[in-house]
Amino acid sequence: PDLDRVQEVPHEGPMCDLVWSDPDDRCGWGISPRGAGYTFGQDITEQFTHINGLHFIARAHQLVMEGYQWQHNKSVVTVFSAPNYCYRCGNQGAIMEVDDSVDSCSRETIHDHVQFSQFDPAPRDDNWHKSPRTPDYFL
């Protein structure tokens, strides 16, 4: 079935689980401490990547202090691009860049085609002004 991705994140269902589920050191599925989604172990990651023919999973929506973090034997990467989240977490942000030759590489060499750029937050400007209009790309 198709998944409508242009929506507010619901409190349950597939879209909720995609956004809120996190990799974990424990095997199998677990209850998420966030209150939505699940935790999943390396065994689940291995099943999912095998069934779907993936080399690894790139995900976001979870704070990691260095801006990115590999887990599950480099088969899951979390990329978090909001530095100093909520002006208090002290984390770096990162972006992931994948080069054009990634389509022709093997599982063993995929990580040679992925690079991360890490960055710190811009200095806080106490004189910024909030726009009275919500941009069109927000629901």
Steps between C-alpha positions, in 0.01 A plus 500: 500500500602858439611709794387864504815683607351851481324506834546585863659207680213296646504351849490142371544298183777458241595868467525536879716188518730620219561834670529392862664154493866484602786248474593334827777277638246235601374238254150494360228758539451701816279767649634846420578723798376790286142375533451452125660260254723210603862412557660246267812291533773407256314179415200703381727730299664199332160351410370832365805581289515145361129485408513845339838463327659790688863556599404713800224717645541878524267657753452815703273639771721398791760722663857371478778711649746486208229573240508145366544154646540153348336207678434132441840430344470801267164389362306793653611862504319776685556849358387794713540840337377732780810616692455597864145367488253724685793733582605271783626158388851598387496254210654542157292477184594297194404436142568180308636518147482198271714505185372417151676163477308352794266306267786283371664418832473192717384462857865480604596833337180703546643696793782628277234689302339674798645805673375717782542872552464601863423851615445704813208736554511858378539752780166580656359837393269644763379761249340255253141562399244226458323507165126560534437255213544123510696376195301293251713190557368463854158344546 
